[in-house]
Amino acid sequence: MARRPYQEEPDNHERWLVSYADFITLLFAFFVVMYAISSINEGKYKVLSSAILNAFRPVGDLSIGATPPTGGANTMIQVPRPKPVAQAIKDLKAKEQAKMTGLVTDLNKVLRPLVTGGQVQISQTEQGVAIQIKDSALFQTGQATPSPQSVTVLAQVAKVLSPVDNPIRVEGFSDNVPIRTTTYPSNWELSAARAGSVVRLFQENGIVAQRLVAIGRAENLPIADNAQSEGRAQNRRVAISVLTHKDPITTRDASEIMADQ
């Protein structure tokens, strides 16, 4: 029998379809897994959104869902009512205002003779406590060194203010009559030096330096007409402001609120 000659098998040009089909299968599986991971659990989403909404409501019991737990992924749970954040902020503001009211009472006690004599005015504002002291109660004319009597008075004021942690702003004011001395070339230097003297006395009497700031205003921001001598006397003053905290929630307060929840 004659042997048939050897012939090479023709190349299979469609072999790539096998690899392509495997790739498409893996890609499909990949997107299925990604979709499963990214899908939102409706039950958990409702629990979270309800808890956030109730936290900002002033009052009211929080009751999330009435479905009893079944162990499923969408089981609704009942969350204890948290202390409302808005109410906590309101309580802290009220506490701050009460502290300011107490300071006004104590300051009126230690400054009663000067208040009665019209040399000191004490008031409570939205910003805190404002104390207006005429320059004649603290300094000699054209000077920034406190008189011996005023040193005692300022020490008593510092004793009242030192226990609290509120910032204190001391501002010096003058009238519009120019001053030109070697020590004080203008009212800017005089008013700033007077504010600085009060701040220094406060610090020496127990008030933390970080709470204090001294500002010289010169003849700016008058409270009376500088055309009259009586008005100029009112404008020459030192203003002491005990400022309320801008944000009543400190780190400590925030932790206390979280602990109550």
TORKOL-4160 file (C-alpha; in steps of 0.2 Angstrom, whole numbers, padded with zeros to 4 digits, m for minus):
261
<pt num="1" X="0000" Y="0000" Z="0000"/>
<pt num="2" X="0007" Y="0017" Z="m0004"/>
<pt num="3" X="0010" Y="0029" Z="0011"/>
<pt num="4" X="0001" Y="0045" Z="0010"/>
<pt num="5" X="0012" Y="0060" Z="0011"/>
<pt num="6" X="0012" Y="0070" Z="0028"/>
<pt num="7" X="0002" Y="0085" Z="0028"/>
<pt num="8" X="0002" Y="0099" Z="0041"/>
<pt num="9" X="m0015" Y="0103" Z="0050"/>
<pt num="10" X="m0021" Y="0120" Z="0045"/>
<pt num="11" X="m0020" Y="0134" Z="0059"/>
<pt num="12" X="m0036" Y="0137" Z="0069"/>
<pt num="13" X="m0039" Y="0156" Z="0067"/>
<pt num="14" X="m0053" Y="0156" Z="0079"/>
<pt num="15" X="m0043" Y="0150" Z="0095"/>
<pt num="16" X="m0044" Y="0168" Z="0102"/>
<pt num="17" X="m0063" Y="0166" Z="0105"/>
<pt num="18" X="m0059" Y="0154" Z="0119"/>
<pt num="19" X="m0048" Y="0167" Z="0128"/>
<pt num="20" X="m0060" Y="0181" Z="0124"/>
<pt num="21" X="m0075" Y="0171" Z="0131"/>
<pt num="22" X="m0065" Y="0168" Z="0147"/>
<pt num="23" X="m0061" Y="0187" Z="0149"/>
<pt num="24" X="m0079" Y="0192" Z="0147"/>
<pt num="25" X="m0085" Y="0179" Z="0160"/>
<pt num="26" X="m0072" Y="0186" Z="0172"/>
<pt num="27" X="m0077" Y="0204" Z="0168"/>
<pt num="28" X="m0095" Y="0200" Z="0171"/>
<pt num="29" X="m0091" Y="0192" Z="0188"/>
<pt num="30" X="m0081" Y="0207" Z="0193"/>
<pt num="31" X="m0095" Y="0220" Z="0190"/>
<pt num="32" X="m0108" Y="0209" Z="0199"/>
<pt num="33" X="m0096" Y="0209" Z="0214"/>
<pt num="34" X="m0094" Y="0228" Z="0213"/>
<pt num="35" X="m0113" Y="0231" Z="0212"/>
<pt num="36" X="m0116" Y="0220" Z="0227"/>
<pt num="37" X="m0103" Y="0229" Z="0237"/>
<pt num="38" X="m0110" Y="0246" Z="0232"/>
<pt num="39" X="m0128" Y="0243" Z="0235"/>
<pt num="40" X="m0135" Y="0253" Z="0250"/>
<pt num="41" X="m0143" Y="0243" Z="0264"/>
<pt num="42" X="m0160" Y="0252" Z="0265"/>
<pt num="43" X="m0163" Y="0247" Z="0283"/>
<pt num="44" X="m0146" Y="0254" Z="0289"/>
<pt num="45" X="m0149" Y="0270" Z="0279"/>
<pt num="46" X="m0166" Y="0273" Z="0287"/>
<pt num="47" X="m0159" Y="0271" Z="0304"/>
<pt num="48" X="m0145" Y="0283" Z="0301"/>
<pt num="49" X="m0156" Y="0296" Z="0293"/>
<pt num="50" X="m0169" Y="0295" Z="0307"/>
<pt num="51" X="m0155" Y="0296" Z="0321"/>
<pt num="52" X="m0148" Y="0312" Z="0313"/>
<pt num="53" X="m0165" Y="0320" Z="0311"/>
<pt num="54" X="m0170" Y="0317" Z="0329"/>
<pt num="55" X="m0154" Y="0323" Z="0336"/>
<pt num="56" X="m0158" Y="0341" Z="0329"/>
<pt num="57" X="m0176" Y="0341" Z="0335"/>
<pt num="58" X="m0179" Y="0351" Z="0351"/>
<pt num="59" X="m0189" Y="0338" Z="0361"/>
<pt num="60" X="m0198" Y="0321" Z="0358"/>
<pt num="61" X="m0196" Y="0303" Z="0359"/>
<pt num="62" X="m0186" Y="0294" Z="0345"/>
<pt num="63" X="m0195" Y="0279" Z="0339"/>
<pt num="64" X="m0187" Y="0271" Z="0323"/>
<pt num="65" X="m0197" Y="0258" Z="0315"/>
<pt num="66" X="m0210" Y="0246" Z="0322"/>
<pt num="67" X="m0204" Y="0230" Z="0314"/>
<pt num="68" X="m0198" Y="0218" Z="0327"/>
<pt num="69" X="m0180" Y="0212" Z="0325"/>
<pt num="70" X="m0179" Y="0197" Z="0314"/>
<pt num="71" X="m0160" Y="0196" Z="0311"/>
<pt num="72" X="m0162" Y="0201" Z="0293"/>
<pt num="73" X="m0151" Y="0214" Z="0284"/>
<pt num="74" X="m0165" Y="0226" Z="0283"/>
<pt num="75" X="m0171" Y="0224" Z="0301"/>
<pt num="76" X="m0176" Y="0241" Z="0309"/>
<pt num="77" X="m0170" Y="0244" Z="0327"/>
<pt num="78" X="m0175" Y="0255" Z="0340"/>
<pt num="79" X="m0162" Y="0268" Z="0345"/>
<pt num="80" X="m0163" Y="0277" Z="0362"/>
<pt num="81" X="m0167" Y="0295" Z="0362"/>
<pt num="82" X="m0151" Y="0306" Z="0362"/>
<pt num="83" X="m0150" Y="0322" Z="0370"/>
<pt num="84" X="m0155" Y="0335" Z="0357"/>
<pt num="85" X="m0140" Y="0345" Z="0351"/>
<pt num="86" X="m0150" Y="0361" Z="0349"/>
<pt num="87" X="m0156" Y="0360" Z="0367"/>
<pt num="88" X="m0138" Y="0357" Z="0373"/>
<pt num="89" X="m0132" Y="0372" Z="0364"/>
<pt num="90" X="m0147" Y="0382" Z="0372"/>
<pt num="91" X="m0143" Y="0376" Z="0389"/>
<pt num="92" X="m0125" Y="0381" Z="0387"/>
<pt num="93" X="m0129" Y="0398" Z="0381"/>
<pt num="94" X="m0141" Y="0400" Z="0396"/>
<pt num="95" X="m0127" Y="0395" Z="0408"/>
<pt num="96" X="m0115" Y="0408" Z="0400"/>
<pt num="97" X="m0128" Y="0422" Z="0402"/>
<pt num="98" X="m0131" Y="0417" Z="0420"/>
<pt num="99" X="m0112" Y="0418" Z="0423"/>
<pt num="100" X="m0112" Y="0435" Z="0415"/>
<pt num="101" X="m0126" Y="0441" Z="0427"/>
<pt num="102" X="m0117" Y="0434" Z="0442"/>
<pt num="103" X="m0101" Y="0444" Z="0436"/>
<pt num="104" X="m0112" Y="0460" Z="0435"/>
<pt num="105" X="m0118" Y="0457" Z="0453"/>
<pt num="106" X="m0101" Y="0454" Z="0460"/>
<pt num="107" X="m0093" Y="0469" Z="0451"/>
<pt num="108" X="m0107" Y="0481" Z="0457"/>
<pt num="109" X="m0103" Y="0476" Z="0475"/>
<pt num="110" X="m0084" Y="0479" Z="0473"/>
<pt num="111" X="m0086" Y="0495" Z="0463"/>
<pt num="112" X="m0102" Y="0502" Z="0472"/>
<pt num="113" X="m0094" Y="0518" Z="0478"/>
<pt num="114" X="m0088" Y="0522" Z="0460"/>
<pt num="115" X="m0104" Y="0517" Z="0453"/>
<pt num="116" X="m0114" Y="0528" Z="0465"/>
<pt num="117" X="m0102" Y="0543" Z="0461"/>
<pt num="118" X="m0105" Y="0541" Z="0443"/>
<pt num="119" X="m0087" Y="0536" Z="0439"/>
<pt num="120" X="m0091" Y="0518" Z="0434"/>
<pt num="121" X="m0105" Y="0511" Z="0423"/>
<pt num="122" X="m0108" Y="0492" Z="0423"/>
<pt num="123" X="m0119" Y="0484" Z="0410"/>
<pt num="124" X="m0123" Y="0467" Z="0403"/>
<pt num="125" X="m0124" Y="0465" Z="0384"/>
<pt num="126" X="m0126" Y="0452" Z="0371"/>
<pt num="127" X="m0107" Y="0452" Z="0370"/>
<pt num="128" X="m0104" Y="0450" Z="0389"/>
<pt num="129" X="m0101" Y="0462" Z="0402"/>
<pt num="130" X="m0096" Y="0480" Z="0399"/>
<pt num="131" X="m0087" Y="0491" Z="0412"/>
<pt num="132" X="m0084" Y="0510" Z="0408"/>
<pt num="133" X="m0072" Y="0519" Z="0420"/>
<pt num="134" X="m0069" Y="0537" Z="0419"/>
<pt num="135" X="m0050" Y="0541" Z="0417"/>
<pt num="136" X="m0051" Y="0552" Z="0433"/>
<pt num="137" X="m0055" Y="0537" Z="0443"/>
<pt num="138" X="m0039" Y="0529" Z="0438"/>
<pt num="139" X="m0026" Y="0541" Z="0432"/>
<pt num="140" X="m0019" Y="0559" Z="0434"/>
<pt num="141" X="m0021" Y="0570" Z="0420"/>
<pt num="142" X="m0010" Y="0566" Z="0405"/>
<pt num="143" X="m0003" Y="0551" Z="0414"/>
<pt num="144" X="m0005" Y="0532" Z="0411"/>
<pt num="145" X="0002" Y="0526" Z="0428"/>
<pt num="146" X="m0013" Y="0521" Z="0439"/>
<pt num="147" X="m0016" Y="0531" Z="0455"/>
<pt num="148" X="m0013" Y="0521" Z="0472"/>
<pt num="149" X="m0032" Y="0521" Z="0475"/>
<pt num="150" X="m0036" Y="0514" Z="0458"/>
<pt num="151" X="m0023" Y="0500" Z="0460"/>
<pt num="152" X="m0034" Y="0493" Z="0475"/>
<pt num="153" X="m0050" Y="0495" Z="0465"/>
<pt num="154" X="m0042" Y="0486" Z="0450"/>
<pt num="155" X="m0036" Y="0472" Z="0461"/>
<pt num="156" X="m0053" Y="0469" Z="0467"/>
<pt num="157" X="m0060" Y="0469" Z="0449"/>
<pt num="158" X="m0047" Y="0456" Z="0445"/>
<pt num="159" X="m0052" Y="0446" Z="0460"/>
<pt num="160" X="m0069" Y="0445" Z="0453"/>
<pt num="161" X="m0064" Y="0441" Z="0435"/>
<pt num="162" X="m0050" Y="0429" Z="0438"/>
<pt num="163" X="m0060" Y="0413" Z="0442"/>
<pt num="164" X="m0069" Y="0414" Z="0425"/>
<pt num="165" X="m0061" Y="0409" Z="0409"/>
<pt num="166" X="m0068" Y="0422" Z="0397"/>
<pt num="167" X="m0057" Y="0433" Z="0387"/>
<pt num="168" X="m0055" Y="0451" Z="0393"/>
<pt num="169" X="m0053" Y="0466" Z="0382"/>
<pt num="170" X="m0046" Y="0483" Z="0389"/>
<pt num="171" X="m0048" Y="0498" Z="0378"/>
<pt num="172" X="m0041" Y="0516" Z="0382"/>
<pt num="173" X="m0050" Y="0531" Z="0375"/>
<pt num="174" X="m0046" Y="0550" Z="0375"/>
<pt num="175" X="m0054" Y="0566" Z="0370"/>
<pt num="176" X="m0050" Y="0575" Z="0354"/>
<pt num="177" X="m0038" Y="0587" Z="0363"/>
<pt num="178" X="m0020" Y="0584" Z="0356"/>
<pt num="179" X="m0006" Y="0579" Z="0368"/>
<pt num="180" X="0012" Y="0581" Z="0364"/>
<pt num="181" X="0024" Y="0576" Z="0377"/>
<pt num="182" X="0040" Y="0567" Z="0377"/>
<pt num="183" X="0032" Y="0551" Z="0384"/>
<pt num="184" X="0016" Y="0552" Z="0374"/>
<pt num="185" X="0017" Y="0561" Z="0357"/>
<pt num="186" X="m0001" Y="0559" Z="0354"/>
<pt num="187" X="m0017" Y="0552" Z="0361"/>
<pt num="188" X="m0013" Y="0535" Z="0353"/>
<pt num="189" X="0001" Y="0532" Z="0364"/>
<pt num="190" X="m0008" Y="0539" Z="0380"/>
<pt num="191" X="m0024" Y="0528" Z="0377"/>
<pt num="192" X="m0013" Y="0513" Z="0373"/>
<pt num="193" X="m0002" Y="0515" Z="0388"/>
<pt num="194" X="m0017" Y="0517" Z="0400"/>
<pt num="195" X="m0025" Y="0501" Z="0393"/>
<pt num="196" X="m0009" Y="0492" Z="0395"/>
<pt num="197" X="m0007" Y="0498" Z="0413"/>
<pt num="198" X="m0024" Y="0490" Z="0417"/>
<pt num="199" X="m0019" Y="0474" Z="0408"/>
<pt num="200" X="m0003" Y="0473" Z="0418"/>
<pt num="201" X="m0012" Y="0475" Z="0435"/>
<pt num="202" X="m0025" Y="0462" Z="0430"/>
<pt num="203" X="m0011" Y="0450" Z="0426"/>
<pt num="204" X="m0002" Y="0454" Z="0442"/>
<pt num="205" X="m0018" Y="0450" Z="0452"/>
<pt num="206" X="m0021" Y="0433" Z="0445"/>
<pt num="207" X="m0029" Y="0434" Z="0428"/>
<pt num="208" X="m0020" Y="0423" Z="0415"/>
<pt num="209" X="m0011" Y="0434" Z="0402"/>
<pt num="210" X="m0019" Y="0424" Z="0387"/>
<pt num="211" X="m0036" Y="0430" Z="0392"/>
<pt num="212" X="m0030" Y="0449" Z="0391"/>
<pt num="213" X="m0029" Y="0461" Z="0376"/>
<pt num="214" X="m0025" Y="0480" Z="0377"/>
<pt num="215" X="m0031" Y="0492" Z="0364"/>
<pt num="216" X="m0028" Y="0510" Z="0362"/>
<pt num="217" X="m0042" Y="0520" Z="0353"/>
<pt num="218" X="m0036" Y="0538" Z="0355"/>
<pt num="219" X="m0051" Y="0550" Z="0352"/>
<pt num="220" X="m0060" Y="0538" Z="0341"/>
<pt num="221" X="m0078" Y="0530" Z="0346"/>
<pt num="222" X="m0083" Y="0544" Z="0357"/>
<pt num="223" X="m0098" Y="0542" Z="0368"/>
<pt num="224" X="m0102" Y="0561" Z="0370"/>
<pt num="225" X="m0099" Y="0577" Z="0361"/>
<pt num="226" X="m0081" Y="0583" Z="0362"/>
<pt num="227" X="m0087" Y="0601" Z="0359"/>
<pt num="228" X="m0091" Y="0602" Z="0378"/>
<pt num="229" X="m0080" Y="0599" Z="0393"/>
<pt num="230" X="m0093" Y="0587" Z="0400"/>
<pt num="231" X="m0093" Y="0577" Z="0384"/>
<pt num="232" X="m0074" Y="0576" Z="0384"/>
<pt num="233" X="m0073" Y="0570" Z="0402"/>
<pt num="234" X="m0085" Y="0556" Z="0397"/>
<pt num="235" X="m0074" Y="0551" Z="0382"/>
<pt num="236" X="m0058" Y="0550" Z="0393"/>
<pt num="237" X="m0061" Y="0533" Z="0399"/>
<pt num="238" X="m0056" Y="0515" Z="0400"/>
<pt num="239" X="m0068" Y="0501" Z="0394"/>
<pt num="240" X="m0066" Y="0484" Z="0401"/>
<pt num="241" X="m0076" Y="0470" Z="0392"/>
<pt num="242" X="m0078" Y="0453" Z="0398"/>
<pt num="243" X="m0083" Y="0443" Z="0382"/>
<pt num="244" X="m0094" Y="0428" Z="0381"/>
<pt num="245" X="m0087" Y="0413" Z="0372"/>
<pt num="246" X="m0092" Y="0414" Z="0353"/>
<pt num="247" X="m0094" Y="0395" Z="0352"/>
<pt num="248" X="m0102" Y="0390" Z="0369"/>
<pt num="249" X="m0098" Y="0371" Z="0366"/>
<pt num="250" X="m0080" Y="0368" Z="0370"/>
<pt num="251" X="m0071" Y="0351" Z="0368"/>
<pt num="252" X="m0076" Y="0346" Z="0386"/>
<pt num="253" X="m0094" Y="0351" Z="0384"/>
<pt num="254" X="m0095" Y="0341" Z="0368"/>
<pt num="255" X="m0088" Y="0326" Z="0376"/>
<pt num="256" X="m0101" Y="0328" Z="0390"/>
<pt num="257" X="m0115" Y="0329" Z="0377"/>
<pt num="258" X="m0109" Y="0313" Z="0369"/>
<pt num="259" X="m0108" Y="0304" Z="0386"/>
<pt num="260" X="m0126" Y="0309" Z="0390"/>
<pt num="261" X="m0133" Y="0301" Z="0374"/>
